Amino acid sequence: MKELERMRWRSRRGLLELDIVLGRFIETCYQGLDPTERKAFEEMLDMPDNPLWDMIAGRLEATQADQQALLEKIRAA
């Protein structure tokens, strides 16, 4: 579960909204992701907080198709 702990740590953000949404996603969905989805999630975590939040909130389009599918899972968590 070292990877899960690492993702929990990486998901801690400066915006409270992101902390809540990403934390809930990590706890409920992360372990069920396939390797492609996990890679897309890690790439999203490399983004600055505001653009990432805008993508999750639907104000900014995902740049990749796999990110769009992942965003839908994050929103549903």
N, CA, C and O atoms as a Tripos MOL2 file, in Angstrom:
@<TRIPOS>MOLECULE
protein
  308   307    77     0     0
PROTEIN
NO_CHARGES

@<TRIPOS>ATOM
      1 N           0.8160   -1.2050    0.0000 N.3       1 MET1
      2 CA          0.0000    0.0000    0.0000 C.3       1 MET1
      3 C           0.8590    1.2690    0.0000 C.2       1 MET1
      4 O           0.3600    2.3690    0.2400 O.2       1 MET1
      5 N           2.1400    1.1020   -0.2690 N.am      2 LYS2
      6 CA          3.0150    2.2630   -0.3120 C.3       2 LYS2
      7 C           2.5870    3.2480   -1.4080 C.2       2 LYS2
      8 O           2.6550    4.4630   -1.2210 O.2       2 LYS2
      9 N           2.1430    2.7070   -2.5570 N.am      3 GLU3
     10 CA          1.6860    3.5700   -3.6520 C.3       3 GLU3
     11 C           0.4560    4.3730   -3.2250 C.2       3 GLU3
     12 O           0.3430    5.5560   -3.5480 O.2       3 GLU3
     13 N          -0.4560    3.7380   -2.5050 N.am      4 LEU4
     14 CA         -1.6520    4.4390   -2.0380 C.3       4 LEU4
     15 C          -1.2720    5.5780   -1.0920 C.2       4 LEU4
     16 O          -1.8220    6.6750   -1.1880 O.2       4 LEU4
     17 N          -0.3460    5.3240   -0.1920 N.am      5 GLU5
     18 CA          0.1050    6.3780    0.7270 C.3       5 GLU5
     19 C           0.7600    7.5270   -0.0320 C.2       5 GLU5
     20 O           0.5700    8.6950    0.3090 O.2       5 GLU5
     21 N           1.5300    7.1900   -1.0590 N.am      6 ARG6
     22 CA          2.1750    8.2220   -1.8690 C.3       6 ARG6
     23 C           1.1280    9.0680   -2.5870 C.2       6 ARG6
     24 O           1.2680   10.2880   -2.6740 O.2       6 ARG6
     25 N           0.0900    8.4310   -3.0970 N.am      7 MET7
     26 CA         -0.9680    9.1750   -3.7820 C.3       7 MET7
     27 C          -1.7560   10.0410   -2.8070 C.2       7 MET7
     28 O          -2.1650   11.1500   -3.1470 O.2       7 MET7
     29 N          -1.9660    9.5410   -1.6100 N.am      8 ARG8
     30 CA         -2.6380   10.3730   -0.5950 C.3       8 ARG8
     31 C          -1.8310   11.6410   -0.3420 C.2       8 ARG8
     32 O          -2.3830   12.7380   -0.2640 O.2       8 ARG8
     33 N          -0.5230   11.4750   -0.2150 N.am      9 TRP9
     34 CA          0.3450   12.6230    0.0470 C.3       9 TRP9
     35 C           0.3500   13.5820   -1.1390 C.2       9 TRP9
     36 O           0.2440   14.7950   -0.9530 O.2       9 TRP9
     37 N           0.4710   13.0530   -2.3560 N.am     10 ARG10
     38 CA          0.4990   13.8990   -3.5520 C.3      10 ARG10
     39 C          -0.8280   14.6120   -3.7790 C.2      10 ARG10
     40 O          -0.8570   15.6660   -4.4140 O.2      10 ARG10
     41 N          -1.9180   14.0640   -3.2760 N.am     11 SER11
     42 CA         -3.2400   14.6510   -3.4710 C.3      11 SER11
     43 C          -3.5280   15.7840   -2.5050 C.2      11 SER11
     44 O          -4.5280   16.4840   -2.6580 O.2      11 SER11
     45 N          -2.6800   15.9750   -1.5220 N.am     12 ARG12
     46 CA         -2.8650   17.0970   -0.5960 C.3      12 ARG12
     47 C          -2.4790   18.3730   -1.3160 C.2      12 ARG12
     48 O          -1.3610   18.5040   -1.8130 O.2      12 ARG12
     49 N          -3.4000   19.3010   -1.3690 N.am     13 ARG13
     50 CA         -3.2080   20.5020   -2.1660 C.3      13 ARG13
     51 C          -3.4060   21.7560   -1.3280 C.2      13 ARG13
     52 O          -3.7730   21.6900   -0.1550 O.2      13 ARG13
     53 N          -3.1550   22.8940   -1.9530 N.am     14 GLY14
     54 CA         -3.3440   24.1740   -1.2890 C.3      14 GLY14
     55 C          -4.7940   24.6200   -1.2450 C.2      14 GLY14
     56 O          -5.1680   25.4290   -0.3950 O.2      14 GLY14
     57 N          -5.6070   24.1080   -2.1410 N.am     15 LEU15
     58 CA         -7.0300   24.4540   -2.1590 C.3      15 LEU15
     59 C          -7.8240   23.4100   -1.3800 C.2      15 LEU15
     60 O          -7.7250   22.2150   -1.6590 O.2      15 LEU15
     61 N          -8.5950   23.8500   -0.4250 N.am     16 LEU16
     62 CA         -9.3930   22.9350    0.3900 C.3      16 LEU16
     63 C         -10.3230   22.0900   -0.4720 C.2      16 LEU16
     64 O         -10.5080   20.9010   -0.2100 O.2      16 LEU16
     65 N         -10.9040   22.6980   -1.4950 N.am     17 GLU17
     66 CA        -11.8090   21.9580   -2.3740 C.3      17 GLU17
     67 C         -11.1090   20.7590   -3.0080 C.2      17 GLU17
     68 O         -11.6710   19.6670   -3.0830 O.2      17 GLU17
     69 N          -9.8670   20.9780   -3.4660 N.am     18 LEU18
     70 CA         -9.1050   19.8830   -4.0620 C.3      18 LEU18
     71 C          -8.7790   18.8140   -3.0350 C.2      18 LEU18
     72 O          -8.8650   17.6220   -3.3260 O.2      18 LEU18
     73 N          -8.4010   19.2390   -1.8280 N.am     19 ASP19
     74 CA         -8.1210   18.2700   -0.7600 C.3      19 ASP19
     75 C          -9.3210   17.3500   -0.5470 C.2      19 ASP19
     76 O          -9.1650   16.1340   -0.4380 O.2      19 ASP19
     77 N         -10.4900   17.9210   -0.4910 N.am     20 ILE20
     78 CA        -11.7020   17.1470   -0.2220 C.3      20 ILE20
     79 C         -12.0210   16.2020   -1.3830 C.2      20 ILE20
     80 O         -12.2200   15.0050   -1.1800 O.2      20 ILE20
     81 N         -12.0680   16.7490   -2.5960 N.am     21 VAL21
     82 CA        -12.4470   15.9470   -3.7600 C.3      21 VAL21
     83 C         -11.4120   14.8610   -4.0480 C.2      21 VAL21
     84 O         -11.7680   13.6990   -4.2410 O.2      21 VAL21
     85 N         -10.1500   15.2320   -4.0760 N.am     22 LEU22
     86 CA         -9.1080   14.2470   -4.3820 C.3      22 LEU22
     87 C          -8.9620   13.2180   -3.2690 C.2      22 LEU22
     88 O          -8.7340   12.0390   -3.5400 O.2      22 LEU22
     89 N          -9.0930   13.6550   -2.0200 N.am     23 GLY23
     90 CA         -9.0210   12.7160   -0.9000 C.3      23 GLY23
     91 C         -10.1270   11.6760   -0.9640 C.2      23 GLY23
     92 O          -9.8900   10.4900   -0.7330 O.2      23 GLY23
     93 N         -11.3290   12.1210   -1.2780 N.am     24 ARG24
     94 CA        -12.4630   11.1950   -1.4060 C.3      24 ARG24
     95 C         -12.2260   10.2210   -2.5680 C.2      24 ARG24
     96 O         -12.5150    9.0290   -2.4600 O.2      24 ARG24
     97 N         -11.6970   10.7470   -3.6760 N.am     25 PHE25
     98 CA        -11.4090    9.9040   -4.8370 C.3      25 PHE25
     99 C         -10.3500    8.8560   -4.4970 C.2      25 PHE25
    100 O         -10.4990    7.6870   -4.8550 O.2      25 PHE25
    101 N          -9.3020    9.2570   -3.8210 N.am     26 ILE26
    102 CA         -8.2350    8.3150   -3.4400 C.3      26 ILE26
    103 C          -8.8140    7.1910   -2.5820 C.2      26 ILE26
    104 O          -8.5080    6.0180   -2.7970 O.2      26 ILE26
    105 N          -9.6370    7.5470   -1.6280 N.am     27 GLU27
    106 CA        -10.1660    6.5490   -0.6960 C.3      27 GLU27
    107 C         -11.1780    5.6110   -1.3440 C.2      27 GLU27
    108 O         -11.2560    4.4400   -0.9730 O.2      27 GLU27
    109 N         -11.9480    6.1040   -2.3000 N.am     28 THR28
    110 CA        -13.0250    5.2720   -2.8430 C.3      28 THR28
    111 C         -12.7170    4.6220   -4.1840 C.2      28 THR28
    112 O         -13.2720    3.5690   -4.4980 O.2      28 THR28
    113 N         -11.8410    5.2320   -4.9810 N.am     29 CYS29
    114 CA        -11.6900    4.7660   -6.3640 C.3      29 CYS29
    115 C         -10.2740    4.4260   -6.8080 C.2      29 CYS29
    116 O         -10.1080    3.6480   -7.7480 O.2      29 CYS29
    117 N          -9.2590    4.9740   -6.1750 N.am     30 TYR30
    118 CA         -7.9090    4.8730   -6.7100 C.3      30 TYR30
    119 C          -7.4580    3.4360   -6.9310 C.2      30 TYR30
    120 O          -6.8720    3.1280   -7.9690 O.2      30 TYR30
    121 N          -7.7170    2.5700   -5.9920 N.am     31 GLN31
    122 CA         -7.2290    1.1930   -6.1190 C.3      31 GLN31
    123 C          -7.8750    0.4490   -7.2760 C.2      31 GLN31
    124 O          -7.3260   -0.5520   -7.7380 O.2      31 GLN31
    125 N          -9.0110    0.9010   -7.7520 N.am     32 GLY32
    126 CA         -9.6810    0.2590   -8.8670 C.3      32 GLY32
    127 C          -9.2560    0.7680  -10.2320 C.2      32 GLY32
    128 O          -9.7490    0.2820  -11.2500 O.2      32 GLY32
    129 N          -8.3430    1.7480  -10.2730 N.am     33 LEU33
    130 CA         -7.8960    2.3050  -11.5470 C.3      33 LEU33
    131 C          -6.9350    1.3540  -12.2470 C.2      33 LEU33
    132 O          -6.1560    0.6500  -11.6060 O.2      33 LEU33
    133 N          -7.0060    1.3480  -13.5730 N.am     34 ASP34
    134 CA         -6.0320    0.5650  -14.3300 C.3      34 ASP34
    135 C          -4.7510    1.4000  -14.4900 C.2      34 ASP34
    136 O          -4.7590    2.5900  -14.1750 O.2      34 ASP34
    137 N          -3.6660    0.8100  -14.9660 N.am     35 PRO35
    138 CA         -2.4000    1.5430  -15.0740 C.3      35 PRO35
    139 C          -2.4790    2.8210  -15.9180 C.2      35 PRO35
    140 O          -1.8210    3.8100  -15.5960 O.2      35 PRO35
    141 N          -3.2590    2.8130  -16.9730 N.am     36 THR36
    142 CA         -3.4030    4.0080  -17.8050 C.3      36 THR36
    143 C          -4.0850    5.1250  -17.0210 C.2      36 THR36
    144 O          -3.6730    6.2830  -17.0930 O.2      36 THR36
    145 N          -5.1160    4.7780  -16.2830 N.am     37 GLU37
    146 CA         -5.8190    5.7750  -15.4700 C.3      37 GLU37
    147 C          -4.9230    6.2930  -14.3530 C.2      37 GLU37
    148 O          -4.9490    7.4850  -14.0450 O.2      37 GLU37
    149 N          -4.1390    5.4240  -13.7490 N.am     38 ARG38
    150 CA         -3.2180    5.8700  -12.6960 C.3      38 ARG38
    151 C          -2.1890    6.8370  -13.2480 C.2      38 ARG38
    152 O          -1.8510    7.8260  -12.5980 O.2      38 ARG38
    153 N          -1.6900    6.5610  -14.4370 N.am     39 LYS39
    154 CA         -0.7260    7.4700  -15.0700 C.3      39 LYS39
    155 C          -1.3830    8.8230  -15.3550 C.2      39 LYS39
    156 O          -0.7820    9.8680  -15.1070 O.2      39 LYS39
    157 N          -2.5900    8.8060  -15.8640 N.am     40 ALA40
    158 CA         -3.3140   10.0510  -16.1410 C.3      40 ALA40
    159 C          -3.5500   10.8360  -14.8520 C.2      40 ALA40
    160 O          -3.4390   12.0610  -14.8380 O.2      40 ALA40
    161 N          -3.8740   10.1310  -13.7770 N.am     41 PHE41
    162 CA         -4.0920   10.7960  -12.4880 C.3      41 PHE41
    163 C          -2.8010   11.4460  -11.9940 C.2      41 PHE41
    164 O          -2.8220   12.5800  -11.5170 O.2      41 PHE41
    165 N          -1.6880   10.7390  -12.1050 N.am     42 GLU42
    166 CA         -0.4160   11.3210  -11.6820 C.3      42 GLU42
    167 C          -0.0680   12.5490  -12.5120 C.2      42 GLU42
    168 O           0.4510   13.5300  -11.9780 O.2      42 GLU42
    169 N          -0.3480   12.5060  -13.8070 N.am     43 GLU43
    170 CA         -0.1010   13.6710  -14.6570 C.3      43 GLU43
    171 C          -0.9790   14.8420  -14.2410 C.2      43 GLU43
    172 O          -0.5390   15.9910  -14.2680 O.2      43 GLU43
    173 N          -2.2000   14.5580  -13.8620 N.am     44 MET44
    174 CA         -3.0900   15.6270  -13.3930 C.3      44 MET44
    175 C          -2.5680   16.2230  -12.0910 C.2      44 MET44
    176 O          -2.6800   17.4300  -11.8750 O.2      44 MET44
    177 N          -1.9980   15.3900  -11.2220 N.am     45 LEU45
    178 CA         -1.4690   15.8960   -9.9570 C.3      45 LEU45
    179 C          -0.2500   16.7880  -10.1660 C.2      45 LEU45
    180 O           0.1060   17.5560   -9.2710 O.2      45 LEU45
    181 N           0.3920   16.7050  -11.3160 N.am     46 ASP46
    182 CA          1.5200   17.5840  -11.6230 C.3      46 ASP46
    183 C           1.0640   18.9900  -11.9990 C.2      46 ASP46
    184 O           1.8770   19.9110  -12.0750 O.2      46 ASP46
    185 N          -0.2290   19.1530  -12.2320 N.am     47 MET47
    186 CA         -0.7680   20.4580  -12.6190 C.3      47 MET47
    187 C          -0.8470   21.3860  -11.4020 C.2      47 MET47
    188 O          -0.9750   20.9210  -10.2700 O.2      47 MET47
    189 N          -0.7690   22.7070  -11.6440 N.am     48 PRO48
    190 CA         -1.0250   23.6630  -10.5570 C.3      48 PRO48
    191 C          -2.4730   23.5400  -10.0680 C.2      48 PRO48
    192 O          -3.3450   23.0600  -10.7930 O.2      48 PRO48
    193 N          -2.7100   23.9720   -8.8540 N.am     49 ASP49
    194 CA         -4.0210   23.8200   -8.2250 C.3      49 ASP49
    195 C          -5.1720   24.4350   -9.0150 C.2      49 ASP49
    196 O          -6.1770   23.7660   -9.2530 O.2      49 ASP49
    197 N          -5.0450   25.6840   -9.4230 N.am     50 ASN50
    198 CA         -6.1800   26.3590  -10.0600 C.3      50 ASN50
    199 C          -6.6020   25.7190  -11.3700 C.2      50 ASN50
    200 O          -7.7970   25.4880  -11.5580 O.2      50 ASN50
    201 N          -5.6830   25.4170  -12.2950 N.am     51 PRO51
    202 CA         -6.1340   24.7290  -13.5160 C.3      51 PRO51
    203 C          -6.7070   23.3390  -13.2300 C.2      51 PRO51
    204 O          -7.6630   22.9180  -13.8810 O.2      51 PRO51
    205 N          -6.1330   22.6320  -12.2680 N.am     52 LEU52
    206 CA         -6.6660   21.3140  -11.9140 C.3      52 LEU52
    207 C          -8.0870   21.4490  -11.3790 C.2      52 LEU52
    208 O          -8.9680   20.6840  -11.7690 O.2      52 LEU52
    209 N          -8.3150   22.4000  -10.5030 N.am     53 TRP53
    210 CA         -9.6550   22.6000   -9.9630 C.3      53 TRP53
    211 C         -10.6300   23.0010  -11.0730 C.2      53 TRP53
    212 O         -11.7740   22.5480  -11.0910 O.2      53 TRP53
    213 N         -10.1740   23.8510  -11.9950 N.am     54 ASP54
    214 CA        -11.0330   24.2500  -13.1050 C.3      54 ASP54
    215 C         -11.4130   23.0460  -13.9730 C.2      54 ASP54
    216 O         -12.5390   22.9720  -14.4660 O.2      54 ASP54
    217 N         -10.4890   22.1120  -14.1610 N.am     55 MET55
    218 CA        -10.8140   20.9010  -14.9180 C.3      55 MET55
    219 C         -11.8420   20.0580  -14.1690 C.2      55 MET55
    220 O         -12.8080   19.5760  -14.7600 O.2      55 MET55
    221 N         -11.6320   19.8860  -12.8790 N.am     56 ILE56
    222 CA        -12.5640   19.0730  -12.0800 C.3      56 ILE56
    223 C         -13.9340   19.7310  -12.0400 C.2      56 ILE56
    224 O         -14.9560   19.0490  -12.1060 O.2      56 ILE56
    225 N         -13.9570   21.0480  -11.9330 N.am     57 ALA57
    226 CA        -15.2260   21.7800  -11.8660 C.3      57 ALA57
    227 C         -15.8960   21.9180  -13.2320 C.2      57 ALA57
    228 O         -17.0370   22.3740  -13.3130 O.2      57 ALA57
    229 N         -15.2100   21.5340  -14.2980 N.am     58 GLY58
    230 CA        -15.7980   21.5980  -15.6220 C.3      58 GLY58
    231 C         -15.6320   22.9260  -16.3300 C.2      58 GLY58
    232 O         -16.2440   23.1450  -17.3750 O.2      58 GLY58
    233 N         -14.8280   23.8090  -15.7900 N.am     59 ARG59
    234 CA        -14.6050   25.1140  -16.4190 C.3      59 ARG59
    235 C         -13.4620   25.0910  -17.4270 C.2      59 ARG59
    236 O         -13.2940   26.0320  -18.2020 O.2      59 ARG59
    237 N         -12.6760   24.0140  -17.4160 N.am     60 LEU60
    238 CA        -11.5350   23.8710  -18.3170 C.3      60 LEU60
    239 C         -11.5800   22.4700  -18.9090 C.2      60 LEU60
    240 O         -11.7980   21.4950  -18.1900 O.2      60 LEU60
    241 N         -11.3790   22.3720  -20.1920 N.am     61 GLU61
    242 CA        -11.4180   21.0770  -20.8690 C.3      61 GLU61
    243 C         -10.1490   20.2710  -20.5750 C.2      61 GLU61
    244 O          -9.0630   20.8310  -20.4280 O.2      61 GLU61
    245 N         -10.3040   18.9740  -20.4940 N.am     62 ALA62
    246 CA         -9.1550   18.0780  -20.3590 C.3      62 ALA62
    247 C          -8.3730   18.1000  -21.6640 C.2      62 ALA62
    248 O          -8.9500   18.2510  -22.7410 O.2      62 ALA62
    249 N          -7.0670   17.9490  -21.5600 N.am     63 THR63
    250 CA         -6.2250   17.9870  -22.7530 C.3      63 THR63
    251 C          -6.0830   16.6190  -23.3980 C.2      63 THR63
    252 O          -5.6640   16.5200  -24.5510 O.2      63 THR63
    253 N          -6.4270   15.5580  -22.6660 N.am     64 GLN64
    254 CA         -6.2910   14.2020  -23.1870 C.3      64 GLN64
    255 C          -7.5720   13.4290  -22.9130 C.2      64 GLN64
    256 O          -8.2650   13.6920  -21.9300 O.2      64 GLN64
    257 N          -7.8860   12.4740  -23.7850 N.am     65 ALA65
    258 CA         -9.1170   11.6880  -23.6430 C.3      65 ALA65
    259 C          -9.1250   10.8820  -22.3500 C.2      65 ALA65
    260 O         -10.1660   10.7750  -21.7010 O.2      65 ALA65
    261 N          -7.9900   10.3160  -21.9640 N.am     66 ASP66
    262 CA         -7.9660    9.5240  -20.7320 C.3      66 ASP66
    263 C          -8.1740   10.4020  -19.5040 C.2      66 ASP66
    264 O          -8.6940    9.9340  -18.4910 O.2      66 ASP66
    265 N          -7.7740   11.6700  -19.5830 N.am     67 GLN67
    266 CA         -8.0300   12.5840  -18.4750 C.3      67 GLN67
    267 C          -9.5170   12.8780  -18.3520 C.2      67 GLN67
    268 O         -10.0360   12.9850  -17.2410 O.2      67 GLN67
    269 N         -10.2090   13.0100  -19.4820 N.am     68 GLN68
    270 CA        -11.6450   13.3010  -19.4400 C.3      68 GLN68
    271 C         -12.4040   12.1790  -18.7410 C.2      68 GLN68
    272 O         -13.2660   12.4410  -17.9020 O.2      68 GLN68
    273 N         -12.0910   10.9420  -19.0780 N.am     69 ALA69
    274 CA        -12.7540    9.8090  -18.4380 C.3      69 ALA69
    275 C         -12.4470    9.7840  -16.9490 C.2      69 ALA69
    276 O         -13.3180    9.4740  -16.1360 O.2      69 ALA69
    277 N         -11.2170   10.1070  -16.5930 N.am     70 LEU70
    278 CA        -10.8260   10.1330  -15.1830 C.3      70 LEU70
    279 C         -11.5310   11.2620  -14.4390 C.2      70 LEU70
    280 O         -11.9460   11.0880  -13.2930 O.2      70 LEU70
    281 N         -11.6670   12.4060  -15.0790 N.am     71 LEU71
    282 CA        -12.3800   13.5280  -14.4570 C.3      71 LEU71
    283 C         -13.8130   13.1440  -14.1120 C.2      71 LEU71
    284 O         -14.3310   13.5350  -13.0660 O.2      71 LEU71
    285 N         -14.4400   12.3930  -14.9790 N.am     72 GLU72
    286 CA        -15.8040   11.9410  -14.7070 C.3      72 GLU72
    287 C         -15.8390   11.0430  -13.4830 C.2      72 GLU72
    288 O         -16.7750   11.1230  -12.6860 O.2      72 GLU72
    289 N         -14.8360   10.1910  -13.3200 N.am     73 LYS73
    290 CA        -14.7690    9.3400  -12.1280 C.3      73 LYS73
    291 C         -14.5200   10.1630  -10.8750 C.2      73 LYS73
    292 O         -15.0970    9.8910   -9.8230 O.2      73 LYS73
    293 N         -13.6580   11.1730  -10.9880 N.am     74 ILE74
    294 CA        -13.3660   12.0270   -9.8410 C.3      74 ILE74
    295 C         -14.6250   12.7800   -9.4250 C.2      74 ILE74
    296 O         -14.9260   12.8770   -8.2350 O.2      74 ILE74
    297 N         -15.3490   13.3050  -10.3830 N.am     75 ARG75
    298 CA        -16.5850   14.0430  -10.0800 C.3      75 ARG75
    299 C         -17.6400   13.1370   -9.4430 C.2      75 ARG75
    300 O         -18.4200   13.5870   -8.6040 O.2      75 ARG75
    301 N         -17.6660   11.8720   -9.8370 N.am     76 ALA76
    302 CA        -18.6620   10.9460   -9.3290 C.3      76 ALA76
    303 C         -18.3310   10.3960   -7.9390 C.2      76 ALA76
    304 O         -19.2070    9.8760   -7.2480 O.2      76 ALA76
    305 N         -17.0700   10.5120   -7.5360 N.am     77 ALA77
    306 CA        -16.6480    9.9440   -6.2380 C.3      77 ALA77
    307 C         -17.2230   10.7050   -5.0700 C.2      77 ALA77
    308 O         -16.9640   10.3560   -3.9180 O.2      77 ALA77
@<TRIPOS>BOND
     1     1     2 1
     2     2     3 1
     3     3     4 2
     4     3     5 am
     5     5     6 1
     6     6     7 1
     7     7     8 2
     8     7     9 am
     9     9    10 1
    10    10    11 1
    11    11    12 2
    12    11    13 am
    13    13    14 1
    14    14    15 1
    15    15    16 2
    16    15    17 am
    17    17    18 1
    18    18    19 1
    19    19    20 2
    20    19    21 am
    21    21    22 1
    22    22    23 1
    23    23    24 2
    24    23    25 am
    25    25    26 1
    26    26    27 1
    27    27    28 2
    28    27    29 am
    29    29    30 1
    30    30    31 1
    31    31    32 2
    32    31    33 am
    33    33    34 1
    34    34    35 1
    35    35    36 2
    36    35    37 am
    37    37    38 1
    38    38    39 1
    39    39    40 2
    40    39    41 am
    41    41    42 1
    42    42    43 1
    43    43    44 2
    44    43    45 am
    45    45    46 1
    46    46    47 1
    47    47    48 2
    48    47    49 am
    49    49    50 1
    50    50    51 1
    51    51    52 2
    52    51    53 am
    53    53    54 1
    54    54    55 1
    55    55    56 2
    56    55    57 am
    57    57    58 1
    58    58    59 1
    59    59    60 2
    60    59    61 am
    61    61    62 1
    62    62    63 1
    63    63    64 2
    64    63    65 am
    65    65    66 1
    66    66    67 1
    67    67    68 2
    68    67    69 am
    69    69    70 1
    70    70    71 1
    71    71    72 2
    72    71    73 am
    73    73    74 1
    74    74    75 1
    75    75    76 2
    76    75    77 am
    77    77    78 1
    78    78    79 1
    79    79    80 2
    80    79    81 am
    81    81    82 1
    82    82    83 1
    83    83    84 2
    84    83    85 am
    85    85    86 1
    86    86    87 1
    87    87    88 2
    88    87    89 am
    89    89    90 1
    90    90    91 1
    91    91    92 2
    92    91    93 am
    93    93    94 1
    94    94    95 1
    95    95    96 2
    96    95    97 am
    97    97    98 1
    98    98    99 1
    99    99   100 2
   100    99   101 am
   101   101   102 1
   102   102   103 1
   103   103   104 2
   104   103   105 am
   105   105   106 1
   106   106   107 1
   107   107   108 2
   108   107   109 am
   109   109   110 1
   110   110   111 1
   111   111   112 2
   112   111   113 am
   113   113   114 1
   114   114   115 1
   115   115   116 2
   116   115   117 am
   117   117   118 1
   118   118   119 1
   119   119   120 2
   120   119   121 am
   121   121   122 1
   122   122   123 1
   123   123   124 2
   124   123   125 am
   125   125   126 1
   126   126   127 1
   127   127   128 2
   128   127   129 am
   129   129   130 1
   130   130   131 1
   131   131   132 2
   132   131   133 am
   133   133   134 1
   134   134   135 1
   135   135   136 2
   136   135   137 am
   137   137   138 1
   138   138   139 1
   139   139   140 2
   140   139   141 am
   141   141   142 1
   142   142   143 1
   143   143   144 2
   144   143   145 am
   145   145   146 1
   146   146   147 1
   147   147   148 2
   148   147   149 am
   149   149   150 1
   150   150   151 1
   151   151   152 2
   152   151   153 am
   153   153   154 1
   154   154   155 1
   155   155   156 2
   156   155   157 am
   157   157   158 1
   158   158   159 1
   159   159   160 2
   160   159   161 am
   161   161   162 1
   162   162   163 1
   163   163   164 2
   164   163   165 am
   165   165   166 1
   166   166   167 1
   167   167   168 2
   168   167   169 am
   169   169   170 1
   170   170   171 1
   171   171   172 2
   172   171   173 am
   173   173   174 1
   174   174   175 1
   175   175   176 2
   176   175   177 am
   177   177   178 1
   178   178   179 1
   179   179   180 2
   180   179   181 am
   181   181   182 1
   182   182   183 1
   183   183   184 2
   184   183   185 am
   185   185   186 1
   186   186   187 1
   187   187   188 2
   188   187   189 am
   189   189   190 1
   190   190   191 1
   191   191   192 2
   192   191   193 am
   193   193   194 1
   194   194   195 1
   195   195   196 2
   196   195   197 am
   197   197   198 1
   198   198   199 1
   199   199   200 2
   200   199   201 am
   201   201   202 1
   202   202   203 1
   203   203   204 2
   204   203   205 am
   205   205   206 1
   206   206   207 1
   207   207   208 2
   208   207   209 am
   209   209   210 1
   210   210   211 1
   211   211   212 2
   212   211   213 am
   213   213   214 1
   214   214   215 1
   215   215   216 2
   216   215   217 am
   217   217   218 1
   218   218   219 1
   219   219   220 2
   220   219   221 am
   221   221   222 1
   222   222   223 1
   223   223   224 2
   224   223   225 am
   225   225   226 1
   226   226   227 1
   227   227   228 2
   228   227   229 am
   229   229   230 1
   230   230   231 1
   231   231   232 2
   232   231   233 am
   233   233   234 1
   234   234   235 1
   235   235   236 2
   236   235   237 am
   237   237   238 1
   238   238   239 1
   239   239   240 2
   240   239   241 am
   241   241   242 1
   242   242   243 1
   243   243   244 2
   244   243   245 am
   245   245   246 1
   246   246   247 1
   247   247   248 2
   248   247   249 am
   249   249   250 1
   250   250   251 1
   251   251   252 2
   252   251   253 am
   253   253   254 1
   254   254   255 1
   255   255   256 2
   256   255   257 am
   257   257   258 1
   258   258   259 1
   259   259   260 2
   260   259   261 am
   261   261   262 1
   262   262   263 1
   263   263   264 2
   264   263   265 am
   265   265   266 1
   266   266   267 1
   267   267   268 2
   268   267   269 am
   269   269   270 1
   270   270   271 1
   271   271   272 2
   272   271   273 am
   273   273   274 1
   274   274   275 1
   275   275   276 2
   276   275   277 am
   277   277   278 1
   278   278   279 1
   279   279   280 2
   280   279   281 am
   281   281   282 1
   282   282   283 1
   283   283   284 2
   284   283   285 am
   285   285   286 1
   286   286   287 1
   287   287   288 2
   288   287   289 am
   289   289   290 1
   290   290   291 1
   291   291   292 2
   292   291   293 am
   293   293   294 1
   294   294   295 1
   295   295   296 2
   296   295   297 am
   297   297   298 1
   298   298   299 1
   299   299   300 2
   300   299   301 am
   301   301   302 1
   302   302   303 1
   303   303   304 2
   304   303   305 am
   305   305   306 1
   306   306   307 1
   307   307   308 2
@<TRIPOS>SUBSTRUCTURE
     1 MET1         2 RESIDUE 1 A MET
     2 LYS2         6 RESIDUE 1 A LYS
     3 GLU3        10 RESIDUE 1 A GLU
     4 LEU4        14 RESIDUE 1 A LEU
     5 GLU5        18 RESIDUE 1 A GLU
     6 ARG6        22 RESIDUE 1 A ARG
     7 MET7        26 RESIDUE 1 A MET
     8 ARG8        30 RESIDUE 1 A ARG
     9 TRP9        34 RESIDUE 1 A TRP
    10 ARG10       38 RESIDUE 1 A ARG
    11 SER11       42 RESIDUE 1 A SER
    12 ARG12       46 RESIDUE 1 A ARG
    13 ARG13       50 RESIDUE 1 A ARG
    14 GLY14       54 RESIDUE 1 A GLY
    15 LEU15       58 RESIDUE 1 A LEU
    16 LEU16       62 RESIDUE 1 A LEU
    17 GLU17       66 RESIDUE 1 A GLU
    18 LEU18       70 RESIDUE 1 A LEU
    19 ASP19       74 RESIDUE 1 A ASP
    20 ILE20       78 RESIDUE 1 A ILE
    21 VAL21       82 RESIDUE 1 A VAL
    22 LEU22       86 RESIDUE 1 A LEU
    23 GLY23       90 RESIDUE 1 A GLY
    24 ARG24       94 RESIDUE 1 A ARG
    25 PHE25       98 RESIDUE 1 A PHE
    26 ILE26      102 RESIDUE 1 A ILE
    27 GLU27      106 RESIDUE 1 A GLU
    28 THR28      110 RESIDUE 1 A THR
    29 CYS29      114 RESIDUE 1 A CYS
    30 TYR30      118 RESIDUE 1 A TYR
    31 GLN31      122 RESIDUE 1 A GLN
    32 GLY32      126 RESIDUE 1 A GLY
    33 LEU33      130 RESIDUE 1 A LEU
    34 ASP34      134 RESIDUE 1 A ASP
    35 PRO35      138 RESIDUE 1 A PRO
    36 THR36      142 RESIDUE 1 A THR
    37 GLU37      146 RESIDUE 1 A GLU
    38 ARG38      150 RESIDUE 1 A ARG
    39 LYS39      154 RESIDUE 1 A LYS
    40 ALA40      158 RESIDUE 1 A ALA
    41 PHE41      162 RESIDUE 1 A PHE
    42 GLU42      166 RESIDUE 1 A GLU
    43 GLU43      170 RESIDUE 1 A GLU
    44 MET44      174 RESIDUE 1 A MET
    45 LEU45      178 RESIDUE 1 A LEU
    46 ASP46      182 RESIDUE 1 A ASP
    47 MET47      186 RESIDUE 1 A MET
    48 PRO48      190 RESIDUE 1 A PRO
    49 ASP49      194 RESIDUE 1 A ASP
    50 ASN50      198 RESIDUE 1 A ASN
    51 PRO51      202 RESIDUE 1 A PRO
    52 LEU52      206 RESIDUE 1 A LEU
    53 TRP53      210 RESIDUE 1 A TRP
    54 ASP54      214 RESIDUE 1 A ASP
    55 MET55      218 RESIDUE 1 A MET
    56 ILE56      222 RESIDUE 1 A ILE
    57 ALA57      226 RESIDUE 1 A ALA
    58 GLY58      230 RESIDUE 1 A GLY
    59 ARG59      234 RESIDUE 1 A ARG
    60 LEU60      238 RESIDUE 1 A LEU
    61 GLU61      242 RESIDUE 1 A GLU
    62 ALA62      246 RESIDUE 1 A ALA
    63 THR63      250 RESIDUE 1 A THR
    64 GLN64      254 RESIDUE 1 A GLN
    65 ALA65      258 RESIDUE 1 A ALA
    66 ASP66      262 RESIDUE 1 A ASP
    67 GLN67      266 RESIDUE 1 A GLN
    68 GLN68      270 RESIDUE 1 A GLN
    69 ALA69      274 RESIDUE 1 A ALA
    70 LEU70      278 RESIDUE 1 A LEU
    71 LEU71      282 RESIDUE 1 A LEU
    72 GLU72      286 RESIDUE 1 A GLU
    73 LYS73      290 RESIDUE 1 A LYS
    74 ILE74      294 RESIDUE 1 A ILE
    75 ARG75      298 RESIDUE 1 A ARG
    76 ALA76      302 RESIDUE 1 A ALA
    77 ALA77      306 RESIDUE 1 A ALA
